[in-house]
Amino acid sequence: MPDKPQADLPVLFPPEVGPSEDLTWLARRASPDLDSPFAGDPMFDALFDQLARALHRRASPHAALVGERGVGKSSLIAEFARRAAWDRGFLQSKRVLVVDARHTPPDEARARLTAILGHAAPHPDLVVCLDGLHGLVLPAQRESNRPALLASLARARYHLLAPLTPREFDDLVPDDPEFAELFTAVAAPEPEPGTALRLLTHFARGLSERYQVPVESEAVRQAVALTANYVLNDQLPAKALKVLTAACEGADYERRHLGRPHPAVSGEDVVEVVAARTGIPADTLRGVADRTDYAAALGEVVFGQAHAVREVATELGLIKAGMTDATKPASVMLFLGQTGTGKTELAKALARFYSTSKRLKTYTLGNCVEAHSVATIIGVPPGYVGSDRGGRLVTELNADPYGVFLLDEADKAHPDVLQPFLNLFDEGWVTDQRGTKAHAQKSIFVLTTNVGQRMIADMHKEGKSLEEITTRMKEALGQIRHGKSDRPVFTPEFLARIKRVIVFRPLDGPAMTGIARKQAAELRRGWAEGRNRRLELPDALVEYVGSAARRLDERANGKEGGRIVRKLVAEWIEAPLQRAMAAAPDEYRRADAVVLEFTPPGEPPAGDQAYPVPDVTVRFEPVLTR
């Protein structure tokens, strides 16, 4: 059982049961007048009142605090314990004890659960906040421990308070009315930015003491504003606290390790952290800190597709505002257009922006032309080699609930391969061949196809509006049939579950030049970081590459796309650099800067003639003596 409580000692479980902490003892050691960020907030006052009412029940005095990861459930429990410690009612006699069982191995779950409940059983005034209850009751690939929990709670004298995510609560409750009756569910919503600002201001004091660096109020404000708008895979206040902590760690490293003075953590420090985490350029964040401009953020990496960027930005805005169907994926979109027009690039930018892992999860459905290829999605059937590994889709959904999934060349997939996605888009969840379940309410799915690219190019040349092209392409999607099975690839039911069909236009001259500038910027950055040398590229050469790429794409009737820019950069910029380095290695080693010189030819080639190879010279500038 827990150690015997004394006035000046905490109540703790034995170490072998699990890490525990007596929040009531901690609260009573502090002043009752301690400033609380929750004080006077009607939303939190109502939440704490619901918890008190749940624990006051004569029968089944247990509660589940249900909220997404990051909303501050641990802070809420600590505040509840603080209020209870100075309460004049029934809570005054209670001891709030937190037990951390989140990292219990599945094969130890039953023993750990039994030990915790057994030690708590004799103590009617003990409120056990069991963090990790879901994993103890439903351990992965193990038999459910629900009967052990129900048996203990049926004769319990103590109170059980379980912090759970909505998904965990749904796993535990729906099929078990008895379980639902034992727990009062208390919702812990994500705080509004104003409330989060007050909370983070409170947390910033602790960060300042820990890292011995002042935290400016503007840094706190920026952390809340930027994460509220641009970090969509986490919740306030946790996501703002993580960013502010990272900024403090950076200041601490610069001061202690690099010897650079860092007088305070500023708003600029926070901007740099958010830029690194989201992939959004710092300059863009500086201009939109107090408003949400997803179009500007996504438009930094995708050129010539302003309408597509706006569509995706609108979808992100709806997701952020919670204006999507909570029973289905956050979004299902289909990107349609010629190769190289930016479909995959926009999906990658979306993943860097939205996904916890920052990586796009790509499923090349063009390789799934046989019915049995569905095994690559949901796993191998029982009895076959590899059946114990489960399905890739379920595994990745569970690993990153905020994932962005690219279903590439979806038009080439066998209809049976798309069936799991049909169910997923409809119900919001999917199971693999092992019976493991995964939810997708926070995930984004992007399908891509090149179907009708000639039609898109022709209609674009004819001056058809984007709405006309989109309507025609939607009709064309329903007419696609799988070559081997002669079945429709996209059934009406499947198409009805796609929220947005977005057509990508053929790239024009400014778009090609924009891509060329982006490639040049990446090349300069690569030389600075990887070779420690400054690379100077004349703007005239970059524009020449963009114009030449546009001409080649036109000659190919749009089939080259933006990829031709990368090819020209390799042939016309990188190749001369390599030749110059090989011809004069000593000069290169002594160089501080590498300068490319280019004189544009006269008029551009007439008609559809290709641009000639540019005359590029390379010059090495030695390190200047300082």
C-alpha atoms as one frame of an Amber mdcrd trajectory, in Angstrom:
protein
   0.000   0.000   0.000   1.122   3.634  -0.230   3.458   4.832   2.451   1.590
   5.964   5.574   0.595   9.626   5.185   2.004  12.113   7.636   1.568  15.840
   7.848   5.034  16.551   6.500   5.550  13.559   4.222   4.102  12.716   0.790
   1.949   9.662   0.061   3.737   7.502  -2.513   3.406   4.065  -4.037   6.390
   1.719  -3.723   8.883   2.336  -6.557   8.295  -1.126  -8.023   4.636  -0.234
  -8.638   5.528   2.802 -10.711   6.635   6.448 -10.469   4.191   8.412  -8.302
   3.831  11.939  -6.993   1.673  13.362  -4.202   0.192  16.518  -5.688  -1.690
  17.360  -2.502   1.538  17.359  -0.469   3.184  19.602  -3.064   0.210  21.987
  -3.055   0.173  22.288   0.747   3.856  23.141   0.786   3.090  26.185  -1.361
   1.113  29.250  -0.400  -2.681  29.073  -0.873  -2.441  32.550  -2.392  -0.042
  31.370  -5.098  -0.871  33.003  -8.420  -2.667  30.509 -10.673  -3.103  30.959
 -14.431  -6.493  29.209 -14.118  -7.893  31.612 -11.519 -11.097  33.383 -12.462
 -11.568  31.567 -15.791 -15.202  30.424 -16.071 -14.330  27.552 -18.423 -11.815
  26.066 -15.993 -13.998  26.770 -12.965 -16.745  24.717 -14.624 -14.298  21.921
 -15.479 -13.015  21.656 -11.895 -16.588  21.682 -10.608 -17.422  18.748 -12.909
 -14.438  16.810 -11.572 -15.466  17.497  -7.972 -19.047  16.384  -8.661 -17.804
  13.176 -10.317 -15.613  12.282  -7.335 -18.439  13.135  -4.912 -20.767  10.488
  -6.325 -21.831   7.792  -3.832 -21.594   5.119  -6.516 -18.734   4.910  -9.024
 -16.917   8.085  -7.937 -14.456   7.949 -10.828 -13.736  10.335 -13.686 -12.078
  10.397 -17.085 -10.477  13.700 -18.081 -10.846  13.541 -21.858  -8.799  15.843
 -24.070  -6.358  15.761 -26.961  -2.655  15.471 -26.237  -1.256  18.877 -25.500
  -4.327  20.584 -23.995  -2.695  20.488 -20.575  -4.419  17.610 -18.767  -1.470
  17.229 -16.381  -1.583  20.941 -15.536  -5.339  20.712 -15.007  -4.924  17.797
 -12.599  -2.205  19.687 -10.693  -4.481  22.724 -10.413  -7.360  20.520  -9.271
  -5.099  19.074  -6.562  -4.085  22.590  -5.501  -7.695  23.653  -5.166  -8.593
  20.434  -3.352  -5.752  20.924  -0.858  -7.271  24.210   0.314 -10.895  23.157
  -0.125 -13.316  23.444   2.796 -15.580  20.674   1.546 -15.169  16.945   1.044
 -12.039  17.357  -1.097 -10.096  18.672   1.896  -9.514  15.154   3.158  -8.470
  13.727  -0.227  -4.920  13.007  -1.371  -4.371  13.394  -5.109  -1.694  10.943
  -6.211  -0.376  10.754  -9.805   0.939   7.419 -11.056   2.769   7.336 -14.399
   2.217   4.025 -16.214   2.495   5.328 -19.772   5.614   3.367 -20.668   4.576
  -0.027 -19.327   5.566  -2.883 -21.694   2.492  -4.808 -22.969   3.559  -8.034
 -21.292   3.735  -6.250 -17.914   0.439  -4.363 -18.248  -1.759  -6.755 -16.257
   0.677  -7.075 -13.351   1.190  -3.281 -13.212  -2.558  -2.576 -13.317  -3.279
  -5.152 -10.610  -0.504  -3.771  -8.386  -1.661  -0.151  -8.702  -5.304  -0.971
  -7.994  -4.352  -3.324  -5.161  -2.248  -0.702  -3.406  -4.987   1.909  -3.778
  -7.884  -0.324  -2.672  -7.799   0.255   1.137  -7.685   4.055   0.931 -11.081
   5.803   0.554  -9.514   9.257   0.560  -7.055   8.524  -2.228  -7.611  10.007
  -5.698  -5.390   7.988  -8.042  -4.651   9.844 -11.278  -3.565   6.959 -13.463
  -1.720   8.232 -16.526  -1.519   5.421 -19.096  -4.753   3.606 -18.210  -5.524
   2.902 -21.862  -2.278   0.982 -22.384  -2.797  -0.994 -19.174  -6.344  -2.042
 -20.060  -5.789  -2.603 -23.781  -2.107  -3.528 -24.203  -0.954  -3.926 -27.812
  -1.368  -7.456 -29.174  -2.416  -8.736 -25.734  -5.633  -9.864 -24.094  -7.748
  -7.075 -22.645  -7.376  -6.374 -18.929 -10.806  -4.794 -18.721 -12.217  -7.504
 -16.374  -9.474  -6.852 -13.800 -10.204  -3.130 -13.833 -13.973  -3.574 -13.576
 -13.631  -6.047 -10.740 -11.431  -3.653  -8.768 -13.630  -0.622  -9.367 -16.764
  -2.534  -8.399 -15.505  -2.852  -4.813 -13.224   0.183  -4.775 -13.095   2.621
  -1.877 -10.687   4.933  -3.678 -11.299   7.309  -6.583  -9.784   6.791 -10.029
  -9.097   9.753 -12.313  -7.875   8.809 -15.797  -6.495  11.345 -18.295  -7.401
  10.031 -21.759  -7.463  11.254 -25.338 -10.859  11.107 -27.093  -9.605   8.209
 -29.164  -8.501   6.277 -26.073 -11.818   6.960 -24.374 -13.697   5.711 -27.439
 -11.604   2.538 -27.438 -12.486   1.822 -23.821 -16.147   2.817 -23.651 -18.394
   2.210 -26.711 -18.749  -1.562 -26.483 -18.970  -1.684 -22.695 -21.939   0.132
 -21.042 -20.692  -1.004 -17.621 -17.386   0.734 -18.181 -19.151   3.920 -19.278
 -21.277   3.927 -16.108 -18.221   3.698 -13.868 -16.590   6.858 -15.237 -17.907
  10.387 -15.528 -16.380  11.884 -18.664 -15.140  15.456 -18.189 -14.066  17.218
 -21.387 -10.770  19.127 -21.395 -10.947  21.359 -24.494  -8.059  23.169 -26.100
  -7.839  26.630 -24.515  -8.435  29.693 -26.634  -5.319  31.703 -27.601  -6.096
  34.332 -24.938  -6.235  31.710 -22.215  -3.164  29.962 -23.644  -1.280  33.273
 -23.510  -2.045  33.579 -19.806  -0.937  29.980 -19.206   2.269  30.382 -21.199
   3.103  33.622 -19.382   2.927  31.602 -16.177   5.069  28.777 -17.602   7.602
  31.270 -18.989   8.621  32.218 -15.449   9.698  28.654 -14.791  11.588  28.516
 -18.091  13.359  31.751 -17.257  14.498  30.352 -13.896  15.523  27.009 -15.380
  17.633  28.421 -18.208  18.723  31.589 -16.400  17.618  33.820 -19.253  14.826
  36.409 -19.340  11.886  35.625 -21.619  10.388  38.697 -23.253   6.619  39.071
 -23.332   6.789  39.342 -27.123   8.389  35.879 -27.246   5.463  34.483 -25.271
   2.960  36.248 -27.501   4.634  35.067 -30.700   4.828  31.485 -29.413   1.069
  31.400 -28.895   0.128  33.303 -32.066   2.387  31.398 -34.446   1.706  27.915
 -33.087  -2.028  28.585 -32.929  -2.010  29.400 -36.632   0.766  27.268 -38.092
   1.388  24.210 -35.902  -1.711  22.146 -36.576  -0.510  18.760 -35.311  -0.552
  19.675 -31.629  -2.696  21.595 -29.170  -2.363  24.726 -27.094  -0.794  25.321
 -24.651   1.657  22.424 -25.173   2.725  23.381 -28.686   3.462  26.971 -27.660
   5.364  25.738 -24.592   7.463  23.396 -26.754   8.433  26.243 -29.081   9.262
  28.600 -26.221  11.305  25.864 -24.508  13.253  25.268 -27.730  13.995  29.004
 -27.966  15.259  28.987 -24.358  17.412  25.933 -25.059  18.905  27.685 -28.081
  19.747  30.766 -26.021  21.253  28.584 -23.296  23.419  26.712 -25.836  24.681
  29.901 -27.442  25.592  31.403 -24.090  27.148  28.386 -22.389  28.687  26.470
 -25.294  29.414  29.092 -27.947  30.170  31.940 -25.567  27.784  34.306 -27.304
  25.856  36.756 -25.133  22.107  36.189 -25.304  20.454  38.809 -23.092  16.895
  37.499 -23.501  14.674  35.151 -25.482  12.908  37.384 -27.990  10.067  37.133
 -30.446  12.637  36.745 -33.216  14.032  33.639 -31.494  10.544  32.146 -31.493
  10.029  32.974 -35.172  13.218  31.081 -36.043  12.099  28.016 -34.061   8.672
  27.940 -35.707  10.267  28.409 -39.142  12.562  25.434 -38.527   9.681  23.244
 -37.326   7.141  24.096 -40.016   9.334  24.744 -43.048   7.694  28.143 -43.492
  10.303  30.847 -44.232  10.934  33.162 -41.294  10.215  36.210 -43.463   6.767
  34.835 -44.208   6.066  34.233 -40.515   7.189  37.741 -39.627   4.547  39.114
 -41.942   1.657  36.948 -40.763   2.273  36.397 -37.055  -1.109  37.775 -36.033
  -3.170  36.335 -38.845  -3.482  33.073 -40.673  -2.150  33.163 -44.239  -1.717
  29.573 -45.328  -1.707  30.612 -48.986   1.418  32.736 -48.478   3.133  29.923
 -46.576   2.369  27.226 -49.161   2.992  29.569 -52.086   6.658  29.827 -51.110
   7.341  26.387 -52.585   4.720  25.900 -55.336   4.729  28.148 -58.404   2.110
  28.882 -61.032  -0.705  27.159 -59.121  -2.205  30.009 -57.111  -5.703  28.506
 -57.317  -4.503  25.117 -56.040  -2.634  26.793 -53.196  -5.773  28.767 -52.284
  -7.892  25.596 -52.280  -5.488  23.777 -49.967  -5.115  26.872 -47.777  -8.893
  27.078 -47.443  -9.009  23.439 -46.433  -6.347  24.025 -43.777  -8.347  26.936
 -42.443 -11.422  24.756 -42.092  -9.404  22.059 -40.321  -7.922  24.593 -37.909
 -11.354  26.030 -37.160 -12.762  22.556 -36.476 -15.260  22.936 -39.333 -14.794
  19.422 -40.708 -16.730  16.202 -40.142 -15.263  14.766 -36.937 -16.161  11.215
 -38.002 -14.128  11.298 -41.231 -10.544  12.155 -42.255  -9.586  15.802 -41.867
  -9.547  16.081 -45.660  -9.515  13.997 -48.828  -8.308  15.834 -51.938  -7.489
  14.777 -55.489  -4.754  16.645 -57.384  -5.156  16.285 -61.128  -2.832  17.570
 -63.821   0.176  17.082 -66.047   3.394  15.667 -64.691   5.746  18.154 -63.077
   3.124  20.820 -62.378   3.593  20.778 -58.596   1.135  18.167 -57.318   3.678
  16.249 -55.259   5.496  19.425 -54.208   2.293  20.868 -52.768   1.612  17.606
 -50.935   5.157  17.662 -49.518   4.725  21.274 -48.394   1.446  20.330 -46.761
   3.151  17.465 -44.898   5.977  19.701 -43.657   3.343  22.125 -42.489   0.799
  19.736 -40.959   2.282  16.323 -40.187   3.959  15.493 -36.889   6.732  13.636
 -38.735   7.056  16.423 -41.363   7.334  13.702 -44.015   4.905  12.828 -46.775
   3.806   9.195 -46.611   3.705   8.039 -50.235   1.776   5.036 -51.538   2.662
   4.403 -55.183  -0.641   2.942 -56.309   0.651   2.729 -59.871   2.423  -0.440
 -58.698  -0.769  -1.898 -57.216  -2.417  -3.155 -60.396  -3.297  -6.634 -59.071
  -6.043  -7.456 -56.579  -3.589  -9.051 -54.139  -1.670  -5.763 -53.995  -4.116
  -4.716 -51.275  -1.764  -6.597 -48.926   0.700  -3.706 -49.266  -1.969  -1.493
 -47.703  -3.625  -3.570 -44.957  -1.128  -6.408 -44.519  -0.756 -10.056 -45.447
  -3.662 -12.398 -44.537  -3.177 -14.720 -41.518  -1.198 -17.849 -42.326   1.101
 -16.182 -44.840   4.673 -15.065 -44.316   4.744 -11.541 -42.838   1.211 -11.630
 -41.415   2.576 -10.758 -37.959   3.806  -7.357 -39.157   0.405  -5.857 -39.786
  -0.607  -3.366 -42.444   1.422  -0.331 -43.424  -1.568   2.016 -43.464  -2.704
   1.116 -39.947   0.863   1.266 -38.623   1.517   4.712 -40.084  -1.856   6.102
 -38.992  -1.208   5.005 -35.423   2.366   6.342 -35.494   1.372   9.760 -36.864
  -2.341  10.583 -36.498  -1.676  13.952 -38.175  -0.082  12.306 -41.197  -0.382
  13.457 -44.801  -0.787  10.466 -47.120  -0.084  10.687 -50.853  -1.888   8.081
 -52.976   0.156   8.538 -56.122  -1.157   7.480 -59.548  -4.416   6.426 -57.947
  -6.047   5.929 -61.350  -3.806   2.900 -62.036  -4.697   0.987 -58.871  -6.798
  -2.164 -58.886 -10.306  -1.354 -57.537  -9.776  -3.813 -54.667  -6.749  -1.796
 -53.544  -8.899   1.305 -53.180 -11.548  -0.506 -51.137  -9.839  -0.004 -47.734
  -9.579   3.702 -48.524 -13.270   3.844 -49.430 -14.115   2.477 -45.983 -11.570
   4.761 -44.340 -12.881   7.889 -46.065 -16.433   6.922 -45.085 -16.028   5.738
 -41.490 -12.835   7.520 -40.412 -11.105   4.293 -39.336  -9.639   1.130 -40.825
  -8.417  -2.260 -39.584  -5.579  -4.388 -40.917  -5.473  -8.149 -41.360  -4.529
  -8.616 -37.686  -7.605  -6.725 -36.541  -5.578  -3.719 -35.349  -7.602  -0.551
 -35.683  -6.458   2.925 -36.692  -8.344   6.214 -36.791  -7.845   8.911 -39.406
  -9.910  11.855 -38.172  -6.791  14.049 -38.017  -5.148  12.760 -41.224  -5.105
  14.299 -44.701  -5.204  12.175 -47.856  -4.089  13.446 -51.263  -4.710  11.399
 -54.403  -2.858  12.300 -57.608  -3.453  11.376 -61.218  -2.206  12.435 -64.651
  -5.407  11.294 -66.342  -6.591  13.702 -69.008  -3.371  15.712 -69.097  -3.669
  16.214 -72.870  -7.268  17.343 -72.394  -6.204  19.794 -69.707  -3.474  21.220
 -71.955  -5.858  21.605 -74.910  -8.612  23.229 -72.852  -6.060  25.567 -71.293
  -4.852  26.641 -74.768  -8.465  27.187 -75.803  -8.857  29.621 -72.919 -11.345
  27.516 -70.983 -11.942  28.605 -67.406 -10.646  26.582 -64.504 -14.217  25.754
 -63.511 -14.935  24.338 -66.980 -11.748  22.251 -66.929 -12.497  20.922 -63.437
 -16.068  19.951 -64.355 -14.877  18.086 -67.435 -12.163  16.281 -65.512 -14.587
  15.165 -62.800 -16.649  13.535 -65.539 -13.523  11.897 -66.958 -12.571  10.413
 -63.581 -15.785   8.409 -63.441 -15.052   6.894 -66.867 -11.650   5.394 -65.978
 -11.652   1.592 -66.045  -9.022  -0.779 -64.753  -7.266  -2.483 -67.669  -7.198
  -6.049 -66.329 -10.490  -6.274 -64.448 -12.472  -3.883 -66.677 -14.032  -2.442
 -63.534 -14.353   1.264 -62.817 -11.403   2.528 -60.772 -13.272   5.422 -59.192
 -16.816   4.366 -58.369 -19.460   7.052 -57.743 -19.275   6.156 -54.036 -15.523
   6.707 -53.998 -15.683  10.023 -55.871 -18.407  11.237 -53.509 -15.956  10.940
 -50.619 -13.345  13.203 -52.231 -13.853  16.659 -50.794 -11.874  18.672 -53.348
 -10.806  17.911 -56.910  -8.040  20.390 -57.761  -6.783  20.791 -61.339  -3.181
  21.927 -61.804  -2.596  24.209 -64.763   0.280  23.807 -67.249   3.222  25.876
 -66.029   3.741  29.288 -67.629   6.920  31.344 -67.977   6.804  33.096 -64.560
   6.210  29.744 -62.866   9.257  28.198 -64.555  11.369  31.202 -63.571  10.105
  30.923 -59.997  11.137  27.266 -59.909  14.549  28.200 -61.322  15.018  30.828
 -58.589  14.076  28.290 -55.934  16.584  25.793 -57.370  19.267  28.492 -57.418
  18.562  29.434 -53.793  18.849  25.787 -52.749  22.125  25.481 -54.667  23.563
  28.559 -52.943  22.488  27.254 -49.548  23.994  23.846 -50.286  27.339  25.379
 -51.185  27.349  27.585 -48.088  26.472  24.756 -45.706  28.204  21.814 -47.379
  31.274  23.411 -48.981  31.654  26.538 -46.834  31.882  28.702 -49.944  29.757
  31.492 -51.355  28.224  30.664 -54.728  27.299  33.636 -56.875  24.793  33.022
 -59.659  23.756  35.927 -61.894  20.023  36.600 -62.060  20.272  36.700 -65.842
  21.410  33.065 -65.892  18.596  31.962 -63.577  16.027  33.724 -65.760  17.567
  32.179 -68.867  17.154  28.714 -67.355  13.491  29.479 -66.586  12.797  30.704
 -70.124  14.562  27.736 -71.682  12.621  25.342 -69.475   9.354  26.957 -70.507
  10.232  26.567 -74.203  11.143  22.867 -73.779   7.909  22.222 -71.861   5.884
  23.862 -74.630   7.614  21.718 -77.254   6.719  18.613 -75.199   3.089  19.744
 -74.939   3.422  20.189 -71.170   4.812  16.723 -70.435   8.132  17.983 -69.052
   6.739  20.193 -66.312   8.905  21.731 -63.610  11.265  18.755 -63.594  12.943
  20.103 -66.714  14.246  23.022 -64.635  16.230  20.647 -62.423  17.705  19.001
 -65.506  18.815  22.332 -66.969  20.302  23.468 -63.655  22.342  20.258 -63.554
  23.533  20.627 -67.167  24.050  24.382 -67.385  25.155  25.325 -63.855  26.363
  22.294 -61.893  28.244  20.673 -64.767  30.373  23.798 -65.541  31.102  24.087
 -61.817  32.378  20.517 -61.652  34.513  20.976 -64.775  36.066  24.145 -63.371
  36.813  22.479 -60.035  38.474  19.545 -61.788  40.513  21.842 -64.047  41.830
  24.081 -61.249  41.683  22.169 -57.942  44.274  24.344 -56.194  42.436  27.551
 -57.031  39.197  25.987 -55.842  40.722  24.960 -52.504  41.942  28.524 -51.893
  38.648  30.065 -52.970  36.289  31.871 -50.641  33.695  32.395 -53.369  32.790
  30.732 -56.662  31.410  33.141 -59.237  29.540  32.178 -62.412  29.540  34.725
 -65.193  27.047  34.740 -68.037  26.218  37.100 -70.858  22.718  36.573 -72.249
  22.493  36.108 -76.010  20.488  38.579 -78.048  16.872  37.877 -78.847  15.326
  34.594 -77.665  15.083  31.842 -80.301  12.186  32.264 -82.694   9.164  29.991
 -82.791   9.527  26.740 -80.888  13.287  26.479 -81.280  15.158  25.375 -78.162
  17.375  27.817 -76.293  21.087  27.276 -76.961  23.406  26.081 -74.205  24.511
  29.218 -72.327  28.136  30.328 -72.381  29.043  30.133 -68.679  32.452  30.834
 -67.173  33.508  30.050 -63.632  35.839  32.186 -61.555  37.327  31.327 -58.150
  37.840  34.209 -55.735  40.540  33.541 -53.113  40.046  34.131 -49.410  40.654
  37.771 -48.614  43.306  38.584 -46.041  41.711  40.261 -43.062
